[in-house]
Amino acid sequence: MATMTPTYEYLHFIERLENTTFGKKNNRPILLEDVSEFIDFYFHASKDEKSTITSLIQGKIGLTLISYSGEMSAMAIDTNEERWLEKALMLHIIEGFKFDYRENIRRLVFINHAANRIGVELFPLAKNLFNFASNDVEKRLLEFFDRPQELNSLNIYGMQEVKVKNKTKFKPTT
């Protein structure tokens, strides 16, 4: 008798995400690894599963989800691995720029900064993910890449890259 592989519980992940408070590190029961696993699932999910996920990622849940893209950008710098940039971009594609596109732009700046730091061209990487994106999301991403590069800098957003215990973090400039 063949054993069945358990299916990924994406609804449980979204429920946990809903109970996670944006911006409060002590109330973030979801680890970066959890978010990474969710993205891996999304890459291979059926069309119906993707549709369900995007319909459930609304409001503050979406804001919480994209907040992890900054951590993934920092992880890309720390590991020098492009895959973290891809995953960070996927969070924005999944969220769909539905909460407030300015929040997406701010976090795309982190991704852009990390890509520059590790020598990865971000636009081709993003373009490879467009088949996962709606037309609206693709349009928003293209608008980001069309902006003058100086507008996509940490300085514009009053942020800086710092090392804390040998890990990259993005912190406000003081």
Phi, psi and chi 1 to 4 in degrees:
 res  aa     phi    psi   chi1   chi2   chi3   chi4
   1 MET       -  126.1  178.9 -178.7 -133.3      -
   2 ALA   -77.5  139.1      -      -      -      -
   3 THR   -87.6  142.7   57.7      -      -      -
   4 MET   -89.0  139.8  -69.0 -175.8   54.4      -
   5 THR   -76.5  130.5  -55.1      -      -      -
   6 PRO   -64.4  144.6   15.5  -20.3      -      -
   7 THR   -85.9  153.5   57.8      -      -      -
   8 TYR   -70.1  133.1  178.2   76.1      -      -
   9 GLU   -91.5   73.5  -65.2  -71.4  -27.0      -
  10 TYR   -66.8  -29.8   67.8   90.1      -      -
  11 LEU   -66.6  -36.5  -66.1  174.1      -      -
  12 HIS   -65.4  -41.1  177.8   64.2      -      -
  13 PHE   -60.4  -45.8  171.8   81.6      -      -
  14 ILE   -65.2  -38.0  -67.3  170.2      -      -
  15 GLU   -62.6  -43.1 -178.8 -179.5  -50.9      -
  16 ARG   -63.3  -39.7  -72.3  174.7   55.8 -146.2
  17 LEU   -62.1  -39.6 -166.0   62.2      -      -
  18 GLU   -63.0  -30.6 -170.0  172.6   19.3      -
  19 ASN   -93.5    8.0  -66.3  -40.2      -      -
  20 THR   -99.0  131.0  -59.8      -      -      -
  21 THR   -88.4  123.9  -55.5      -      -      -
  22 PHE   -59.7  132.6  165.1   72.9      -      -
  23 GLY    82.4   -9.7      -      -      -      -
  24 LYS  -105.4   99.5  -60.4 -146.5 -177.8  -31.4
  25 LYS   -58.7  -33.0  -62.6  -71.3 -174.9 -167.0
  26 ASN   -77.2   -8.5   60.2  -12.7      -      -
  27 ASN  -120.6   43.2 -168.0   18.9      -      -
  28 ARG  -122.6   79.9  -69.0 -174.6   83.3 -174.2
  29 PRO   -70.8   -3.2   28.0  -33.7      -      -
  30 ILE   -99.4  120.9  -62.8  177.3      -      -
  31 LEU   -85.4  161.8  -57.8  173.9      -      -
  32 LEU   -56.0  -36.6 -165.7   61.4      -      -
  33 GLU   -63.4  -36.0  -65.2   77.9   21.7      -
  34 ASP   -63.2  -43.4  -62.3  -33.7      -      -
  35 VAL   -67.2  -40.6  180.0      -      -      -
  36 SER   -60.5  -42.7  179.2      -      -      -
  37 GLU   -64.0  -40.1 -175.4  179.7    1.3      -
  38 PHE   -60.6  -44.0  169.9   70.1      -      -
  39 ILE   -64.5  -42.5  -65.4  165.6      -      -
  40 ASP   -57.9  -41.6  -69.9  -18.4      -      -
  41 PHE   -62.7  -46.1  167.8   78.0      -      -
  42 TYR   -58.8  -39.6 -170.5   86.3      -      -
  43 PHE   -54.7  -35.7  -88.9  123.5      -      -
  44 HIS  -109.1    5.1  -56.0  -71.3      -      -
  45 ALA   -68.1  155.9      -      -      -      -
  46 SER   -70.8  166.1   70.4      -      -      -
  47 LYS   -59.6  -40.8 -172.2  175.6 -178.1  177.4
  48 ASP   -64.7  -42.1  -73.9  -14.2      -      -
  49 GLU   -63.7  -43.0  -71.0  166.0  -31.0      -
  50 LYS   -61.4  -41.9  -74.8  178.5  179.2  137.4
  51 SER   -62.6  -44.1  178.9      -      -      -
  52 THR   -61.7  -45.7  -60.6      -      -      -
  53 ILE   -60.2  -49.7  -71.2  167.2      -      -
  54 THR   -65.8  -29.4   54.9      -      -      -
  55 SER   -73.2  -27.2   71.6      -      -      -
  56 LEU   -86.0  -24.2  -67.9  172.0      -      -
  57 ILE   -83.7   91.1  -57.3  -68.3      -      -
  58 GLN  -131.9  154.1  -59.5  -74.7  -25.6      -
  59 GLY    56.6 -135.9      -      -      -      -
  60 LYS   -64.6  -23.7  -66.7 -153.6 -175.5  -70.0
  61 ILE   -61.8  -44.0  -63.5  172.7      -      -
  62 GLY   -63.9  -40.8      -      -      -      -
  63 LEU   -62.7  -42.9 -179.1   60.4      -      -
  64 THR   -62.6  -43.1  -59.7      -      -      -
  65 LEU   -60.1  -49.4 -174.9   65.7      -      -
  66 ILE   -70.8  -18.1   65.2  170.1      -      -
  67 SER   -62.2  -25.8   73.8      -      -      -
  68 TYR   -72.5  -14.6  -74.4   91.2      -      -
  69 SER   -67.4  -28.7   69.0      -      -      -
  70 GLY   -66.0  -42.3      -      -      -      -
  71 GLU   -65.4  -37.3  -67.8  176.9   47.5      -
  72 MET   -68.1  -35.5  -70.5 -177.3  171.8      -
  73 SER   -63.8  -42.9  -59.9      -      -      -
  74 ALA   -63.3  -39.5      -      -      -      -
  75 MET   -63.5  -36.9 -175.3   65.2   84.0      -
  76 ALA   -60.5  -41.5      -      -      -      -
  77 ILE   -66.1  -45.7  -66.9  169.6      -      -
  78 ASP   -66.2  -33.6  -69.9  -17.8      -      -
  79 THR  -102.9  -12.7   63.0      -      -      -
  80 ASN    58.1   37.7 -159.6   36.2      -      -
  81 GLU  -115.8  122.6  -66.6  178.5    4.1      -
  82 GLU   -61.9  -29.7 -176.5  177.4  -61.3      -
  83 ARG   -58.2  -30.1   69.9 -175.6  179.4   99.6
  84 TRP   -69.9  -32.2  -70.2  107.3      -      -
  85 LEU   -67.3  -42.5  -60.1  173.1      -      -
  86 GLU   -60.4  -44.8 -179.6 -180.0   66.4      -
  87 LYS   -65.9  -39.7  -72.7 -179.1 -179.5 -133.9
  88 ALA   -61.1  -43.3      -      -      -      -
  89 LEU   -62.9  -38.9  -74.4  167.5      -      -
  90 MET   -62.3  -32.6  -84.1  -55.9  -67.4      -
  91 LEU   -59.7  -38.7  -69.3  175.5      -      -
  92 HIS   -71.8  -35.5  -66.1  -89.6      -      -
  93 ILE   -66.9  -43.8  -71.1  169.8      -      -
  94 ILE   -65.1  -44.3  -66.9  167.4      -      -
  95 GLU   -69.0  -32.4 -172.5  -88.4  -24.4      -
  96 GLY    77.3   19.1      -      -      -      -
  97 PHE    58.1   31.9  -71.5   69.8      -      -
  98 LYS   -86.1  -28.5  -68.9 -177.5  -80.8 -169.1
  99 PHE   -76.2  -62.7  179.9   76.4      -      -
 100 ASP  -163.1  110.5 -179.2  -17.5      -      -
 101 TYR   -56.2  -25.3   76.5   92.9      -      -
 102 ARG   -65.1  -33.6  -66.2  170.6  -61.5 -175.8
 103 GLU   -66.1  -39.1  -66.7  -69.7  -15.4      -
 104 ASN   -63.4  -46.5  -65.0   86.7      -      -
 105 ILE   -59.1  -45.0  -61.7  -59.5      -      -
 106 ARG   -57.6  -41.2 -170.8  165.6   77.1   88.3
 107 ARG   -79.8  -28.6  -74.2  161.0 -179.9   84.2
 108 LEU   -63.7  -29.3  -73.3  168.3      -      -
 109 VAL   -62.7  -39.7  166.1      -      -      -
 110 PHE   -61.3  -44.2  -62.7  149.2      -      -
 111 ILE   -63.4  -44.6  -58.8  168.6      -      -
 112 ASN   -60.5  -44.2 -173.6   64.5      -      -
 113 HIS   -60.6  -47.0  174.6   80.6      -      -
 114 ALA   -62.6  -41.2      -      -      -      -
 115 ALA   -60.9  -44.4      -      -      -      -
 116 ASN   -62.1  -40.7  -70.9  -24.1      -      -
 117 ARG   -64.8  -35.0  -72.8  -89.1  -77.9  114.8
 118 ILE  -101.7    6.1   68.4  171.7      -      -
 119 GLY    75.2   35.3      -      -      -      -
 120 VAL  -109.9  134.2  170.1      -      -      -
 121 GLU   -79.6  115.2  -72.5 -146.8   33.5      -
 122 LEU   -73.2  -38.4 -167.9   56.6      -      -
 123 PHE   -58.4  -49.6 -179.7   71.0      -      -
 124 PRO   -60.4  -35.1  -21.7   30.8      -      -
 125 LEU   -64.1  -45.1 -174.1   63.5      -      -
 126 ALA   -64.5  -43.1      -      -      -      -
 127 LYS   -58.6  -35.0 -164.0  172.1  175.2 -168.9
 128 ASN   -66.5  -16.6  -72.8  -23.4      -      -
 129 LEU   -99.1   -3.6  -61.0  174.2      -      -
 130 PHE   -59.8  -26.2  -77.2  175.4      -      -
 131 ASN   -68.1  -13.8   59.8  -38.2      -      -
 132 PHE   -91.6  -13.1  -67.0   98.9      -      -
 133 ALA   -96.1  146.5      -      -      -      -
 134 SER   -71.0  167.9   69.6      -      -      -
 135 ASN   -60.6  -39.1  -71.2  -20.6      -      -
 136 ASP   -64.3  -42.5  -71.9  -17.7      -      -
 137 VAL   -67.4  -42.6  170.4      -      -      -
 138 GLU   -58.6  -42.7 -177.2  177.3  -28.2      -
 139 LYS   -61.6  -44.3 -179.7  178.7  171.5 -125.5
 140 ARG   -63.0  -42.0  -70.1  -75.1 -169.3 -173.5
 141 LEU   -65.5  -42.0  -73.0  169.5      -      -
 142 LEU   -62.5  -38.4  -71.1  171.2      -      -
 143 GLU   -61.0  -40.6  -73.0  170.3   -0.8      -
 144 PHE   -61.2  -46.3  175.5   78.7      -      -
 145 PHE   -71.1  -21.9  -71.4  111.2      -      -
 146 ASP   -81.6  -14.4  -76.2  -15.9      -      -
 147 ARG   -65.7  150.8  -67.7  160.8   40.6  112.7
 148 PRO   -57.9  138.0  -22.3   31.1      -      -
 149 GLN   -55.7  -34.4 -168.2   60.3   29.5      -
 150 GLU   -64.4  -23.2   58.8  -89.2   11.2      -
 151 LEU   -76.5  -14.1  -68.7 -179.5      -      -
 152 ASN  -103.5   34.1  -66.6  -22.4      -      -
 153 SER  -108.3  155.0   71.1      -      -      -
 154 LEU   -59.8  -37.8  -67.2  178.8      -      -
 155 ASN   -57.0  -41.2  -64.6   -5.9      -      -
 156 ILE   -58.8  -33.0  -67.1  -70.0      -      -
 157 TYR   -97.7   10.5  -71.3   89.5      -      -
 158 GLY    65.1   32.8      -      -      -      -
 159 MET  -119.7  160.2  -60.1  -63.3  -74.1      -
 160 GLN  -144.5  157.2   63.1 -177.2  -27.7      -
 161 GLU   -91.7  129.3  174.9 -169.4  -31.0      -
 162 VAL  -133.2  161.2  -62.8      -      -      -
 163 LYS  -106.3  127.5  -73.9  -78.3 -172.4 -170.9
 164 VAL  -126.3  115.1  177.8      -      -      -
 165 LYS    52.0   46.3  -62.7  180.0 -176.5  174.5
 166 ASN    63.8   20.2  -70.6  -34.9      -      -
 167 LYS  -122.4  140.2  -67.9 -159.4  179.0  -96.5
 168 THR   -74.2  137.7  -59.3      -      -      -
 169 LYS  -137.7  155.1  -55.9  -81.2 -176.5 -162.0
 170 PHE  -107.9  120.5  -63.2  108.0      -      -
 171 LYS  -128.2  152.8  -58.9  -83.3 -176.1 -173.7
 172 PRO   -62.9  145.4  -19.2   29.1      -      -
 173 THR   -72.8  145.0   52.4      -      -      -
 174 THR  -115.5      -   48.7      -      -      -
